[in-house]
Amino acid sequence: MKKILLGLGIVAAVVIITFVSSYNSIVSKHETITAKWAQVDNQLQRRNDLIPNLVSATKGYAAHEKEVFEAVTNARSQWAKAGSLEEKVKAASAVDAALSRLLFVAENYPELKANETFLKLMDELSGSENRIVVERMRYNDAVRDYNVTVRMFPGNIIAQISGYKVASEYFSADEKARKVPEVKF
């Protein structure tokens, strides 16, 4: 009888240790997602802070490109209004698209491309874009790691009991970015 009770005690201890360990792992990975998103958010905000200066530097050379400037301004304001993670991801994609249009306009003005202020802003923007790419990648890695944990046994049971769900907010390329551009010589 004592051996049976000892065996049951050991099994119970193993189950409890596994539960606590898995739960703590899920909580840790969930918090990692939050921290990684904060880094993405910081880099997107840095880029958005550069946009008004870039628009101002470009406006003087391309005053008739009003539609492009309005698109950039609207995309930036969408970012400022976004509350949820999903809204911010969508707004960041809109800013990406608007910035690419602005940069296309800038390509048509050689004197603008030679302007020192514009060149400095473009350098800052390039640095921001690179940091955003890195932070998005780190965020996606954290989401993947968390999702694997909450979908595999015993994490799936513990996540369900604890109310943790699979994270679905991955950053991915916009549909327009997936198309191969047509190059004509």
Beta strands, then each sheet from edge to edge (+ up, - down):
end
